[in-house]
Amino acid sequence: MQVYGDSAMKKTAVYKSVKRFSEGIKSVTEEERSGRPATSRTEENIAKVRQILRENRRLTVRSIAEQVNIDRETVRNILTEDLDMSKVCAKMVPKELTEEQKQRRIF
């Protein structure tokens, strides 16, 4: 535990892996999980998000998610992966400026 610190596997995960290998499973990759496939990221929802953004680009992810009635993470995925958009933040300024930076700001 000292070598890997917090990156070490938990004991329960090790026990589960040992059990799986003793049962004959030879792969450590995860198998496909059963369950409902994601249905929120559809072409229809992507079009809705695109239209909402055309009307107002200053909306939050939360407000878009509420309007389209889908999860916020899905909206983030639509914005970044499907619509190829990124968040633009205000310019960051260091707390303490050097003398040269102070002089440049005066002019």
WOGIKA-V240141 format. One line per field, one symbol per residue. ss: DSSP state (a for helix, b for strand, c for the rest). Layout:
BEGIN
ss = ???
END
This chain:
BEGIN
ss = ccccaaacccaaaaaaaaaaaaccccccccccccccccccccaaaaaaaaaaaaacccccaaaaaaaacccaaaaaaaaaaaccccccccccccccccaaaaaaaac
END
